[in-house]
């Protein structure tokens, strides 16, 4: 009876893992857009963190004014 528990847990974990893979691979999940957005957000955060040290304007394109700073 005690050997049934780990078997059931393994099956449930396998089903959950399969569901996660199905969502990631699905065409409707827009995984690439989510990853691209997350990468852009991380890049912006890093740029904001190093801006006082580097003195660069990482918040806009050249010619745009952001927060009183013209890029």
C-alpha positions, 0 to 999 in steps of 0.5 A: 500500500505504501508503494502506491503513493509515490507512483500516483505522485509521479503520474500527477507530476508527469501530467502537469509537466506535459500540460506545461510543455503543451502551453509553451509549444502552443501556437496560441500561447504567443510564447515568443512575444512574451519572451521578447516583452520580458527581454525588453523589460529587463533591458529597460530596467538594466539601462535605467540602473546604469544610466547614472553611471554611464550618463546615456539616455536609454529611455528613448530614441535620438531626438526625443525628450524623456524626463527633461533629457533630450536624446 
